[in-house]
Amino acid sequence: MEPVRTCVGCRMRASRSSLLRVVSQNNTLLVDERAVLPGRGAWIHPTQECMEAALRRRAFGRALRVSTAVNTQTIEKRLNGYGNKVNGSK
Ligand SMILES: [Zn+2]
């Protein structure tokens, strides 16, 4: 059985491999491609919908236990490219 995580965007449970791990370092969100970065991680579907939902509800701040506003530009940029790639496969 694959470990299951909850997406911070849509709150649905999904297998780890179908979600993207996000960590906060120095108040900047980083996409943890290989799920190896230390610390608390938030999991999210690599889709525009979940990304927007998570940003709108500030779900990352809550999931990662950071009270201050986190810089989400890095992940927003990253996800735009990622979504296209994902949609092209399978
Ligand atoms: Zn989701």
PDB file of the backbone (N, CA, C, O) and the ligand in Angstrom, with CONECT records:
HET     ZN  A 101       1
ATOM      1  N   MET A   1       0.838  -1.209   0.000  1.00  0.00           N
ATOM      2  CA  MET A   1       0.000   0.000   0.000  1.00  0.00           C
ATOM      3  C   MET A   1       0.865   1.249   0.000  1.00  0.00           C
ATOM      4  O   MET A   1       1.828   1.368   0.758  1.00  0.00           O
ATOM      5  N   GLU A   2       0.502   2.148  -0.849  1.00  0.00           N
ATOM      6  CA  GLU A   2       1.233   3.401  -0.922  1.00  0.00           C
ATOM      7  C   GLU A   2       0.725   4.349   0.163  1.00  0.00           C
ATOM      8  O   GLU A   2      -0.469   4.379   0.462  1.00  0.00           O
ATOM      9  N   PRO A   3       1.637   5.119   0.748  1.00  0.00           N
ATOM     10  CA  PRO A   3       1.186   6.092   1.755  1.00  0.00           C
ATOM     11  C   PRO A   3       0.222   7.098   1.138  1.00  0.00           C
ATOM     12  O   PRO A   3       0.344   7.475  -0.027  1.00  0.00           O
ATOM     13  N   VAL A   4      -0.729   7.515   1.948  1.00  0.00           N
ATOM     14  CA  VAL A   4      -1.739   8.452   1.462  1.00  0.00           C
ATOM     15  C   VAL A   4      -1.582   9.795   2.157  1.00  0.00           C
ATOM     16  O   VAL A   4      -1.334   9.855   3.362  1.00  0.00           O
ATOM     17  N   ARG A   5      -1.726  10.854   1.405  1.00  0.00           N
ATOM     18  CA  ARG A   5      -1.617  12.195   1.959  1.00  0.00           C
ATOM     19  C   ARG A   5      -2.854  13.003   1.570  1.00  0.00           C
ATOM     20  O   ARG A   5      -3.578  12.640   0.643  1.00  0.00           O
ATOM     21  N   THR A   6      -3.082  14.088   2.281  1.00  0.00           N
ATOM     22  CA  THR A   6      -4.222  14.947   1.966  1.00  0.00           C
ATOM     23  C   THR A   6      -3.743  16.179   1.206  1.00  0.00           C
ATOM     24  O   THR A   6      -2.818  16.868   1.636  1.00  0.00           O
ATOM     25  N   CYS A   7      -4.375  16.441   0.089  1.00  0.00           N
ATOM     26  CA  CYS A   7      -4.043  17.618  -0.712  1.00  0.00           C
ATOM     27  C   CYS A   7      -4.527  18.873   0.018  1.00  0.00           C
ATOM     28  O   CYS A   7      -5.679  18.934   0.446  1.00  0.00           O
ATOM     29  N   VAL A   8      -3.652  19.872   0.160  1.00  0.00           N
ATOM     30  CA  VAL A   8      -4.044  21.082   0.878  1.00  0.00           C
ATOM     31  C   VAL A   8      -4.952  21.975   0.028  1.00  0.00           C
ATOM     32  O   VAL A   8      -5.517  22.952   0.520  1.00  0.00           O
ATOM     33  N   GLY A   9      -5.082  21.630  -1.239  1.00  0.00           N
ATOM     34  CA  GLY A   9      -5.951  22.422  -2.107  1.00  0.00           C
ATOM     35  C   GLY A   9      -7.393  21.957  -2.032  1.00  0.00           C
ATOM     36  O   GLY A   9      -8.278  22.721  -1.646  1.00  0.00           O
ATOM     37  N   CYS A  10      -7.631  20.706  -2.400  1.00  0.00           N
ATOM     38  CA  CYS A  10      -9.006  20.202  -2.462  1.00  0.00           C
ATOM     39  C   CYS A  10      -9.367  19.347  -1.258  1.00  0.00           C
ATOM     40  O   CYS A  10     -10.513  18.919  -1.124  1.00  0.00           O
ATOM     41  N   ARG A  11      -8.397  19.092  -0.376  1.00  0.00           N
ATOM     42  CA  ARG A  11      -8.614  18.306   0.838  1.00  0.00           C
ATOM     43  C   ARG A  11      -8.942  16.847   0.559  1.00  0.00           C
ATOM     44  O   ARG A  11      -9.429  16.138   1.440  1.00  0.00           O
ATOM     45  N   MET A  12      -8.680  16.403  -0.646  1.00  0.00           N
ATOM     46  CA  MET A  12      -8.921  15.001  -0.972  1.00  0.00           C
ATOM     47  C   MET A  12      -7.671  14.205  -0.632  1.00  0.00           C
ATOM     48  O   MET A  12      -6.553  14.714  -0.707  1.00  0.00           O
ATOM     49  N   ARG A  13      -7.878  12.951  -0.259  1.00  0.00           N
ATOM     50  CA  ARG A  13      -6.750  12.097   0.021  1.00  0.00           C
ATOM     51  C   ARG A  13      -6.294  11.423  -1.264  1.00  0.00           C
ATOM     52  O   ARG A  13      -7.104  10.999  -2.087  1.00  0.00           O
ATOM     53  N   ALA A  14      -4.987  11.335  -1.413  1.00  0.00           N
ATOM     54  CA  ALA A  14      -4.443  10.748  -2.632  1.00  0.00           C
ATOM     55  C   ALA A  14      -3.108  10.103  -2.311  1.00  0.00           C
ATOM     56  O   ALA A  14      -2.491  10.405  -1.290  1.00  0.00           O
ATOM     57  N   SER A  15      -2.672   9.222  -3.179  1.00  0.00           N
ATOM     58  CA  SER A  15      -1.396   8.567  -2.943  1.00  0.00           C
ATOM     59  C   SER A  15      -0.272   9.587  -3.078  1.00  0.00           C
ATOM     60  O   SER A  15      -0.341  10.526  -3.870  1.00  0.00           O
ATOM     61  N   ARG A  16       0.756   9.370  -2.282  1.00  0.00           N
ATOM     62  CA  ARG A  16       1.917  10.246  -2.267  1.00  0.00           C
ATOM     63  C   ARG A  16       2.459  10.565  -3.648  1.00  0.00           C
ATOM     64  O   ARG A  16       2.850  11.697  -3.935  1.00  0.00           O
ATOM     65  N   SER A  17       2.474   9.546  -4.497  1.00  0.00           N
ATOM     66  CA  SER A  17       3.116   9.719  -5.801  1.00  0.00           C
ATOM     67  C   SER A  17       2.316  10.622  -6.726  1.00  0.00           C
ATOM     68  O   SER A  17       2.852  11.136  -7.708  1.00  0.00           O
ATOM     69  N   SER A  18       1.047  10.818  -6.426  1.00  0.00           N
ATOM     70  CA  SER A  18       0.256  11.676  -7.303  1.00  0.00           C
ATOM     71  C   SER A  18       0.225  13.109  -6.789  1.00  0.00           C
ATOM     72  O   SER A  18      -0.352  13.993  -7.422  1.00  0.00           O
ATOM     73  N   LEU A  19       0.848  13.330  -5.635  1.00  0.00           N
ATOM     74  CA  LEU A  19       0.873  14.671  -5.066  1.00  0.00           C
ATOM     75  C   LEU A  19       2.282  15.240  -5.111  1.00  0.00           C
ATOM     76  O   LEU A  19       3.269  14.513  -5.221  1.00  0.00           O
ATOM     77  N   LEU A  20       2.342  16.557  -5.024  1.00  0.00           N
ATOM     78  CA  LEU A  20       3.611  17.262  -5.026  1.00  0.00           C
ATOM     79  C   LEU A  20       3.894  17.704  -3.600  1.00  0.00           C
ATOM     80  O   LEU A  20       3.015  18.247  -2.930  1.00  0.00           O
ATOM     81  N   ARG A  21       5.106  17.477  -3.135  1.00  0.00           N
ATOM     82  CA  ARG A  21       5.432  17.908  -1.772  1.00  0.00           C
ATOM     83  C   ARG A  21       5.985  19.327  -1.799  1.00  0.00           C
ATOM     84  O   ARG A  21       6.819  19.672  -2.637  1.00  0.00           O
ATOM     85  N   VAL A  22       5.510  20.128  -0.880  1.00  0.00           N
ATOM     86  CA  VAL A  22       5.944  21.526  -0.802  1.00  0.00           C
ATOM     87  C   VAL A  22       6.456  21.786   0.604  1.00  0.00           C
ATOM     88  O   VAL A  22       5.811  21.409   1.582  1.00  0.00           O
ATOM     89  N   VAL A  23       7.599  22.422   0.708  1.00  0.00           N
ATOM     90  CA  VAL A  23       8.133  22.776   2.011  1.00  0.00           C
ATOM     91  C   VAL A  23       8.379  24.273   2.053  1.00  0.00           C
ATOM     92  O   VAL A  23       8.430  24.941   1.020  1.00  0.00           O
ATOM     93  N   SER A  24       8.528  24.783   3.261  1.00  0.00           N
ATOM     94  CA  SER A  24       8.806  26.203   3.425  1.00  0.00           C
ATOM     95  C   SER A  24      10.218  26.368   3.953  1.00  0.00           C
ATOM     96  O   SER A  24      10.579  25.783   4.974  1.00  0.00           O
ATOM     97  N   GLN A  25      11.015  27.164   3.256  1.00  0.00           N
ATOM     98  CA  GLN A  25      12.360  27.467   3.726  1.00  0.00           C
ATOM     99  C   GLN A  25      12.538  28.964   3.680  1.00  0.00           C
ATOM    100  O   GLN A  25      12.425  29.584   2.623  1.00  0.00           O
ATOM    101  N   ASN A  26      12.816  29.542   4.831  1.00  0.00           N
ATOM    102  CA  ASN A  26      12.956  31.001   4.935  1.00  0.00           C
ATOM    103  C   ASN A  26      11.726  31.711   4.381  1.00  0.00           C
ATOM    104  O   ASN A  26      11.827  32.707   3.665  1.00  0.00           O
ATOM    105  N   ASN A  27      10.576  31.175   4.729  1.00  0.00           N
ATOM    106  CA  ASN A  27       9.310  31.772   4.297  1.00  0.00           C
ATOM    107  C   ASN A  27       9.106  31.779   2.786  1.00  0.00           C
ATOM    108  O   ASN A  27       8.338  32.581   2.255  1.00  0.00           O
ATOM    109  N   THR A  28       9.789  30.897   2.119  1.00  0.00           N
ATOM    110  CA  THR A  28       9.563  30.759   0.686  1.00  0.00           C
ATOM    111  C   THR A  28       9.159  29.314   0.416  1.00  0.00           C
ATOM    112  O   THR A  28       9.796  28.379   0.901  1.00  0.00           O
ATOM    113  N   LEU A  29       8.114  29.148  -0.347  1.00  0.00           N
ATOM    114  CA  LEU A  29       7.676  27.798  -0.646  1.00  0.00           C
ATOM    115  C   LEU A  29       8.578  27.185  -1.699  1.00  0.00           C
ATOM    116  O   LEU A  29       8.899  27.809  -2.710  1.00  0.00           O
ATOM    117  N   LEU A  30       8.979  25.955  -1.442  1.00  0.00           N
ATOM    118  CA  LEU A  30       9.803  25.236  -2.403  1.00  0.00           C
ATOM    119  C   LEU A  30       9.100  23.947  -2.785  1.00  0.00           C
ATOM    120  O   LEU A  30       8.503  23.276  -1.943  1.00  0.00           O
ATOM    121  N   VAL A  31       9.178  23.614  -4.045  1.00  0.00           N
ATOM    122  CA  VAL A  31       8.639  22.342  -4.486  1.00  0.00           C
ATOM    123  C   VAL A  31       9.699  21.287  -4.256  1.00  0.00           C
ATOM    124  O   VAL A  31      10.813  21.370  -4.774  1.00  0.00           O
ATOM    125  N   ASP A  32       9.331  20.303  -3.477  1.00  0.00           N
ATOM    126  CA  ASP A  32      10.271  19.248  -3.120  1.00  0.00           C
ATOM    127  C   ASP A  32      10.053  18.059  -4.060  1.00  0.00           C
ATOM    128  O   ASP A  32       9.344  17.106  -3.737  1.00  0.00           O
ATOM    129  N   GLU A  33      10.672  18.149  -5.204  1.00  0.00           N
ATOM    130  CA  GLU A  33      10.442  17.166  -6.264  1.00  0.00           C
ATOM    131  C   GLU A  33      10.589  15.717  -5.810  1.00  0.00           C
ATOM    132  O   GLU A  33       9.776  14.858  -6.152  1.00  0.00           O
ATOM    133  N   ARG A  34      11.625  15.465  -5.043  1.00  0.00           N
ATOM    134  CA  ARG A  34      11.894  14.077  -4.662  1.00  0.00           C
ATOM    135  C   ARG A  34      11.453  13.761  -3.247  1.00  0.00           C
ATOM    136  O   ARG A  34      11.752  12.690  -2.719  1.00  0.00           O
ATOM    137  N   ALA A  35      10.745  14.693  -2.637  1.00  0.00           N
ATOM    138  CA  ALA A  35      10.244  14.496  -1.274  1.00  0.00           C
ATOM    139  C   ALA A  35      11.374  14.135  -0.319  1.00  0.00           C
ATOM    140  O   ALA A  35      11.260  13.195   0.468  1.00  0.00           O
ATOM    141  N   VAL A  36      12.457  14.885  -0.396  1.00  0.00           N
ATOM    142  CA  VAL A  36      13.621  14.588   0.444  1.00  0.00           C
ATOM    143  C   VAL A  36      13.991  15.735   1.378  1.00  0.00           C
ATOM    144  O   VAL A  36      14.804  15.552   2.284  1.00  0.00           O
ATOM    145  N   LEU A  37      13.411  16.910   1.173  1.00  0.00           N
ATOM    146  CA  LEU A  37      13.791  18.045   2.000  1.00  0.00           C
ATOM    147  C   LEU A  37      13.296  17.849   3.427  1.00  0.00           C
ATOM    148  O   LEU A  37      12.218  17.299   3.650  1.00  0.00           O
ATOM    149  N   PRO A  38      14.090  18.302   4.386  1.00  0.00           N
ATOM    150  CA  PRO A  38      13.717  18.124   5.790  1.00  0.00           C
ATOM    151  C   PRO A  38      12.580  19.066   6.187  1.00  0.00           C
ATOM    152  O   PRO A  38      12.276  20.036   5.493  1.00  0.00           O
ATOM    153  N   GLY A  39      11.979  18.754   7.299  1.00  0.00           N
ATOM    154  CA  GLY A  39      10.946  19.639   7.822  1.00  0.00           C
ATOM    155  C   GLY A  39       9.558  19.238   7.394  1.00  0.00           C
ATOM    156  O   GLY A  39       9.344  18.224   6.730  1.00  0.00           O
ATOM    157  N   ARG A  40       8.635  20.062   7.794  1.00  0.00           N
ATOM    158  CA  ARG A  40       7.236  19.822   7.553  1.00  0.00           C
ATOM    159  C   ARG A  40       6.915  20.013   6.080  1.00  0.00           C
ATOM    160  O   ARG A  40       7.417  20.944   5.450  1.00  0.00           O
ATOM    161  N   GLY A  41       6.102  19.159   5.540  1.00  0.00           N
ATOM    162  CA  GLY A  41       5.738  19.292   4.144  1.00  0.00           C
ATOM    163  C   GLY A  41       4.240  19.382   3.957  1.00  0.00           C
ATOM    164  O   GLY A  41       3.471  18.823   4.739  1.00  0.00           O
ATOM    165  N   ALA A  42       3.834  20.079   2.927  1.00  0.00           N
ATOM    166  CA  ALA A  42       2.423  20.107   2.551  1.00  0.00           C
ATOM    167  C   ALA A  42       2.317  19.368   1.222  1.00  0.00           C
ATOM    168  O   ALA A  42       3.236  19.402   0.404  1.00  0.00           O
ATOM    169  N   TRP A  43       1.198  18.711   1.024  1.00  0.00           N
ATOM    170  CA  TRP A  43       1.035  17.945  -0.206  1.00  0.00           C
ATOM    171  C   TRP A  43      -0.082  18.530  -1.031  1.00  0.00           C
ATOM    172  O   TRP A  43      -1.116  18.938  -0.502  1.00  0.00           O
ATOM    173  N   ILE A  44       0.130  18.571  -2.325  1.00  0.00           N
ATOM    174  CA  ILE A  44      -0.878  19.182  -3.189  1.00  0.00           C
ATOM    175  C   ILE A  44      -0.867  18.532  -4.562  1.00  0.00           C
ATOM    176  O   ILE A  44       0.177  18.109  -5.059  1.00  0.00           O
ATOM    177  N   HIS A  45      -2.050  18.460  -5.166  1.00  0.00           N
ATOM    178  CA  HIS A  45      -2.109  17.986  -6.544  1.00  0.00           C
ATOM    179  C   HIS A  45      -1.417  19.022  -7.427  1.00  0.00           C
ATOM    180  O   HIS A  45      -1.601  20.222  -7.223  1.00  0.00           O
ATOM    181  N   PRO A  46      -0.646  18.592  -8.378  1.00  0.00           N
ATOM    182  CA  PRO A  46       0.032  19.549  -9.268  1.00  0.00           C
ATOM    183  C   PRO A  46      -0.927  20.109 -10.312  1.00  0.00           C
ATOM    184  O   PRO A  46      -0.688  19.999 -11.514  1.00  0.00           O
ATOM    185  N   THR A  47      -1.996  20.702  -9.846  1.00  0.00           N
ATOM    186  CA  THR A  47      -2.972  21.272 -10.772  1.00  0.00           C
ATOM    187  C   THR A  47      -3.251  22.719 -10.395  1.00  0.00           C
ATOM    188  O   THR A  47      -3.065  23.136  -9.252  1.00  0.00           O
ATOM    189  N   GLN A  48      -3.700  23.465 -11.384  1.00  0.00           N
ATOM    190  CA  GLN A  48      -4.028  24.865 -11.190  1.00  0.00           C
ATOM    191  C   GLN A  48      -5.137  25.015 -10.142  1.00  0.00           C
ATOM    192  O   GLN A  48      -5.088  25.904  -9.291  1.00  0.00           O
ATOM    193  N   GLU A  49      -6.124  24.138 -10.220  1.00  0.00           N
ATOM    194  CA  GLU A  49      -7.269  24.233  -9.315  1.00  0.00           C
ATOM    195  C   GLU A  49      -6.855  24.108  -7.859  1.00  0.00           C
ATOM    196  O   GLU A  49      -7.225  24.935  -7.025  1.00  0.00           O
ATOM    197  N   CYS A  50      -6.093  23.080  -7.562  1.00  0.00           N
ATOM    198  CA  CYS A  50      -5.694  22.855  -6.177  1.00  0.00           C
ATOM    199  C   CYS A  50      -4.747  23.949  -5.708  1.00  0.00           C
ATOM    200  O   CYS A  50      -4.800  24.379  -4.556  1.00  0.00           O
ATOM    201  N   MET A  51      -3.887  24.390  -6.605  1.00  0.00           N
ATOM    202  CA  MET A  51      -2.954  25.452  -6.285  1.00  0.00           C
ATOM    203  C   MET A  51      -3.700  26.719  -5.906  1.00  0.00           C
ATOM    204  O   MET A  51      -3.406  27.349  -4.889  1.00  0.00           O
ATOM    205  N   GLU A  52      -4.663  27.081  -6.730  1.00  0.00           N
ATOM    206  CA  GLU A  52      -5.422  28.301  -6.468  1.00  0.00           C
ATOM    207  C   GLU A  52      -6.235  28.184  -5.189  1.00  0.00           C
ATOM    208  O   GLU A  52      -6.335  29.134  -4.413  1.00  0.00           O
ATOM    209  N   ALA A  53      -6.804  27.029  -4.982  1.00  0.00           N
ATOM    210  CA  ALA A  53      -7.595  26.819  -3.762  1.00  0.00           C
ATOM    211  C   ALA A  53      -6.710  26.947  -2.530  1.00  0.00           C
ATOM    212  O   ALA A  53      -7.096  27.557  -1.533  1.00  0.00           O
ATOM    213  N   ALA A  54      -5.534  26.371  -2.613  1.00  0.00           N
ATOM    214  CA  ALA A  54      -4.615  26.405  -1.472  1.00  0.00           C
ATOM    215  C   ALA A  54      -4.138  27.830  -1.201  1.00  0.00           C
ATOM    216  O   ALA A  54      -4.024  28.247  -0.048  1.00  0.00           O
ATOM    217  N   LEU A  55      -3.863  28.563  -2.263  1.00  0.00           N
ATOM    218  CA  LEU A  55      -3.393  29.936  -2.089  1.00  0.00           C
ATOM    219  C   LEU A  55      -4.506  30.815  -1.537  1.00  0.00           C
ATOM    220  O   LEU A  55      -4.274  31.660  -0.673  1.00  0.00           O
ATOM    221  N   ARG A  56      -5.702  30.610  -2.039  1.00  0.00           N
ATOM    222  CA  ARG A  56      -6.840  31.425  -1.636  1.00  0.00           C
ATOM    223  C   ARG A  56      -7.115  31.248  -0.142  1.00  0.00           C
ATOM    224  O   ARG A  56      -7.422  32.202   0.573  1.00  0.00           O
ATOM    225  N   ARG A  57      -6.995  30.000   0.304  1.00  0.00           N
ATOM    226  CA  ARG A  57      -7.304  29.735   1.712  1.00  0.00           C
ATOM    227  C   ARG A  57      -6.059  29.800   2.586  1.00  0.00           C
ATOM    228  O   ARG A  57      -6.116  29.485   3.775  1.00  0.00           O
ATOM    229  N   ARG A  58      -4.958  30.200   2.014  1.00  0.00           N
ATOM    230  CA  ARG A  58      -3.688  30.241   2.748  1.00  0.00           C
ATOM    231  C   ARG A  58      -3.403  28.898   3.412  1.00  0.00           C
ATOM    232  O   ARG A  58      -2.923  28.835   4.543  1.00  0.00           O
ATOM    233  N   ALA A  59      -3.700  27.861   2.705  1.00  0.00           N
ATOM    234  CA  ALA A  59      -3.564  26.518   3.269  1.00  0.00           C
ATOM    235  C   ALA A  59      -2.108  26.148   3.515  1.00  0.00           C
ATOM    236  O   ALA A  59      -1.813  25.347   4.402  1.00  0.00           O
ATOM    237  N   PHE A  60      -1.208  26.718   2.748  1.00  0.00           N
ATOM    238  CA  PHE A  60       0.207  26.376   2.932  1.00  0.00           C
ATOM    239  C   PHE A  60       0.708  26.865   4.277  1.00  0.00           C
ATOM    240  O   PHE A  60       1.408  26.149   4.993  1.00  0.00           O
ATOM    241  N   GLY A  61       0.344  28.081   4.608  1.00  0.00           N
ATOM    242  CA  GLY A  61       0.772  28.634   5.887  1.00  0.00           C
ATOM    243  C   GLY A  61       0.303  27.768   7.040  1.00  0.00           C
ATOM    244  O   GLY A  61       1.033  27.542   8.005  1.00  0.00           O
ATOM    245  N   ARG A  62      -0.916  27.291   6.929  1.00  0.00           N
ATOM    246  CA  ARG A  62      -1.478  26.457   7.979  1.00  0.00           C
ATOM    247  C   ARG A  62      -0.811  25.075   8.000  1.00  0.00           C
ATOM    248  O   ARG A  62      -0.428  24.567   9.054  1.00  0.00           O
ATOM    249  N   ALA A  63      -0.687  24.495   6.831  1.00  0.00           N
ATOM    250  CA  ALA A  63      -0.139  23.140   6.760  1.00  0.00           C
ATOM    251  C   ALA A  63       1.324  23.104   7.185  1.00  0.00           C
ATOM    252  O   ALA A  63       1.786  22.121   7.764  1.00  0.00           O
ATOM    253  N   LEU A  64       2.043  24.173   6.897  1.00  0.00           N
ATOM    254  CA  LEU A  64       3.478  24.184   7.176  1.00  0.00           C
ATOM    255  C   LEU A  64       3.800  24.865   8.495  1.00  0.00           C
ATOM    256  O   LEU A  64       4.962  24.989   8.881  1.00  0.00           O
ATOM    257  N   ARG A  65       2.738  25.311   9.189  1.00  0.00           N
ATOM    258  CA  ARG A  65       2.917  25.967  10.485  1.00  0.00           C
ATOM    259  C   ARG A  65       3.794  27.204  10.390  1.00  0.00           C
ATOM    260  O   ARG A  65       4.648  27.436  11.246  1.00  0.00           O
ATOM    261  N   VAL A  66       3.586  27.984   9.366  1.00  0.00           N
ATOM    262  CA  VAL A  66       4.275  29.263   9.292  1.00  0.00           C
ATOM    263  C   VAL A  66       3.210  30.341   9.412  1.00  0.00           C
ATOM    264  O   VAL A  66       2.242  30.361   8.652  1.00  0.00           O
ATOM    265  N   SER A  67       3.397  31.225  10.363  1.00  0.00           N
ATOM    266  CA  SER A  67       2.347  32.207  10.639  1.00  0.00           C
ATOM    267  C   SER A  67       2.424  33.401   9.699  1.00  0.00           C
ATOM    268  O   SER A  67       1.410  34.008   9.355  1.00  0.00           O
ATOM    269  N   THR A  68       3.630  33.721   9.297  1.00  0.00           N
ATOM    270  CA  THR A  68       3.789  34.867   8.424  1.00  0.00           C
ATOM    271  C   THR A  68       3.445  34.498   6.986  1.00  0.00           C
ATOM    272  O   THR A  68       3.352  33.322   6.636  1.00  0.00           O
ATOM    273  N   ALA A  69       3.263  35.500   6.181  1.00  0.00           N
ATOM    274  CA  ALA A  69       2.951  35.250   4.783  1.00  0.00           C
ATOM    275  C   ALA A  69       4.132  34.575   4.109  1.00  0.00           C
ATOM    276  O   ALA A  69       5.273  35.021   4.233  1.00  0.00           O
ATOM    277  N   VAL A  70       3.851  33.516   3.409  1.00  0.00           N
ATOM    278  CA  VAL A  70       4.926  32.833   2.709  1.00  0.00           C
ATOM    279  C   VAL A  70       4.987  33.308   1.271  1.00  0.00           C
ATOM    280  O   VAL A  70       3.982  33.685   0.668  1.00  0.00           O
ATOM    281  N   ASN A  71       6.174  33.277   0.755  1.00  0.00           N
ATOM    282  CA  ASN A  71       6.378  33.661  -0.632  1.00  0.00           C
ATOM    283  C   ASN A  71       5.973  32.492  -1.522  1.00  0.00           C
ATOM    284  O   ASN A  71       6.626  31.449  -1.530  1.00  0.00           O
ATOM    285  N   THR A  72       4.899  32.679  -2.262  1.00  0.00           N
ATOM    286  CA  THR A  72       4.380  31.569  -3.065  1.00  0.00           C
ATOM    287  C   THR A  72       4.745  31.698  -4.535  1.00  0.00           C
ATOM    288  O   THR A  72       4.325  30.888  -5.361  1.00  0.00           O
ATOM    289  N   GLN A  73       5.527  32.718  -4.854  1.00  0.00           N
ATOM    290  CA  GLN A  73       5.839  32.935  -6.268  1.00  0.00           C
ATOM    291  C   GLN A  73       6.598  31.772  -6.885  1.00  0.00           C
ATOM    292  O   GLN A  73       6.364  31.398  -8.034  1.00  0.00           O
ATOM    293  N   THR A  74       7.513  31.204  -6.100  1.00  0.00           N
ATOM    294  CA  THR A  74       8.321  30.124  -6.646  1.00  0.00           C
ATOM    295  C   THR A  74       7.450  28.948  -7.059  1.00  0.00           C
ATOM    296  O   THR A  74       7.617  28.374  -8.135  1.00  0.00           O
ATOM    297  N   ILE A  75       6.520  28.603  -6.181  1.00  0.00           N
ATOM    298  CA  ILE A  75       5.710  27.431  -6.491  1.00  0.00           C
ATOM    299  C   ILE A  75       4.677  27.751  -7.559  1.00  0.00           C
ATOM    300  O   ILE A  75       4.339  26.888  -8.368  1.00  0.00           O
ATOM    301  N   GLU A  76       4.181  28.959  -7.572  1.00  0.00           N
ATOM    302  CA  GLU A  76       3.227  29.332  -8.617  1.00  0.00           C
ATOM    303  C   GLU A  76       3.872  29.211  -9.990  1.00  0.00           C
ATOM    304  O   GLU A  76       3.277  28.702 -10.940  1.00  0.00           O
ATOM    305  N   LYS A  77       5.095  29.690 -10.062  1.00  0.00           N
ATOM    306  CA  LYS A  77       5.829  29.624 -11.317  1.00  0.00           C
ATOM    307  C   LYS A  77       6.077  28.176 -11.713  1.00  0.00           C
ATOM    308  O   LYS A  77       5.913  27.776 -12.865  1.00  0.00           O
ATOM    309  N   ARG A  78       6.479  27.413 -10.706  1.00  0.00           N
ATOM    310  CA  ARG A  78       6.816  26.021 -10.927  1.00  0.00           C
ATOM    311  C   ARG A  78       5.600  25.222 -11.395  1.00  0.00           C
ATOM    312  O   ARG A  78       5.696  24.408 -12.314  1.00  0.00           O
ATOM    313  N   LEU A  79       4.475  25.461 -10.762  1.00  0.00           N
ATOM    314  CA  LEU A  79       3.283  24.687 -11.063  1.00  0.00           C
ATOM    315  C   LEU A  79       2.738  24.964 -12.451  1.00  0.00           C
ATOM    316  O   LEU A  79       2.182  24.073 -13.094  1.00  0.00           O
ATOM    317  N   ASN A  80       2.890  26.168 -12.906  1.00  0.00           N
ATOM    318  CA  ASN A  80       2.413  26.475 -14.248  1.00  0.00           C
ATOM    319  C   ASN A  80       3.082  25.576 -15.273  1.00  0.00           C
ATOM    320  O   ASN A  80       2.427  25.045 -16.171  1.00  0.00           O
ATOM    321  N   GLY A  81       4.374  25.411 -15.134  1.00  0.00           N
ATOM    322  CA  GLY A  81       5.080  24.542 -16.051  1.00  0.00           C
ATOM    323  C   GLY A  81       4.764  23.083 -15.804  1.00  0.00           C
ATOM    324  O   GLY A  81       4.643  22.293 -16.740  1.00  0.00           O
ATOM    325  N   TYR A  82       4.632  22.734 -14.539  1.00  0.00           N
ATOM    326  CA  TYR A  82       4.394  21.344 -14.163  1.00  0.00           C
ATOM    327  C   TYR A  82       3.052  20.858 -14.696  1.00  0.00           C
ATOM    328  O   TYR A  82       2.948  19.755 -15.233  1.00  0.00           O
ATOM    329  N   GLY A  83       2.035  21.685 -14.545  1.00  0.00           N
ATOM    330  CA  GLY A  83       0.698  21.301 -15.001  1.00  0.00           C
ATOM    331  C   GLY A  83       0.682  20.951 -16.470  1.00  0.00           C
ATOM    332  O   GLY A  83       0.045  19.979 -16.875  1.00  0.00           O
ATOM    333  N   ASN A  84       1.374  21.731 -17.266  1.00  0.00           N
ATOM    334  CA  ASN A  84       1.398  21.449 -18.695  1.00  0.00           C
ATOM    335  C   ASN A  84       2.024  20.110 -18.976  1.00  0.00           C
ATOM    336  O   ASN A  84       1.563  19.347 -19.825  1.00  0.00           O
ATOM    337  N   LYS A  85       3.093  19.836 -18.241  1.00  0.00           N
ATOM    338  CA  LYS A  85       3.806  18.588 -18.471  1.00  0.00           C
ATOM    339  C   LYS A  85       2.930  17.392 -18.073  1.00  0.00           C
ATOM    340  O   LYS A  85       2.878  16.384 -18.778  1.00  0.00           O
ATOM    341  N   VAL A  86       2.259  17.523 -16.955  1.00  0.00           N
ATOM    342  CA  VAL A  86       1.426  16.439 -16.460  1.00  0.00           C
ATOM    343  C   VAL A  86       0.276  16.156 -17.411  1.00  0.00           C
ATOM    344  O   VAL A  86      -0.042  15.003 -17.702  1.00  0.00           O
ATOM    345  N   ASN A  87      -0.340  17.225 -17.889  1.00  0.00           N
ATOM    346  CA  ASN A  87      -1.474  17.047 -18.783  1.00  0.00           C
ATOM    347  C   ASN A  87      -1.057  16.369 -20.084  1.00  0.00           C
ATOM    348  O   ASN A  87      -1.865  15.713 -20.742  1.00  0.00           O
ATOM    349  N   GLY A  88       0.205  16.536 -20.442  1.00  0.00           N
ATOM    350  CA  GLY A  88       0.673  15.945 -21.674  1.00  0.00           C
ATOM    351  C   GLY A  88       0.954  14.462 -21.568  1.00  0.00           C
ATOM    352  O   GLY A  88       1.002  13.762 -22.580  1.00  0.00           O
ATOM    353  N   SER A  89       1.143  13.969 -20.334  1.00  0.00           N
ATOM    354  CA  SER A  89       1.488  12.554 -20.185  1.00  0.00           C
ATOM    355  C   SER A  89       0.283  11.740 -19.782  1.00  0.00           C
ATOM    356  O   SER A  89      -0.754  12.290 -19.411  1.00  0.00           O
ATOM    357  N   LYS A  90       0.418  10.454 -19.853  1.00  0.00           N
ATOM    358  CA  LYS A  90      -0.633   9.490 -19.502  1.00  0.00           C
ATOM    359  C   LYS A  90      -1.802   9.538 -20.476  1.00  0.00           C
ATOM    360  O   LYS A  90      -2.766   8.789 -20.320  1.00  0.00           O
TER     361      LYS A  90
HETATM  362 ZN    ZN A 101      -6.072  18.524  -4.757  1.00  0.00          ZN2+
END
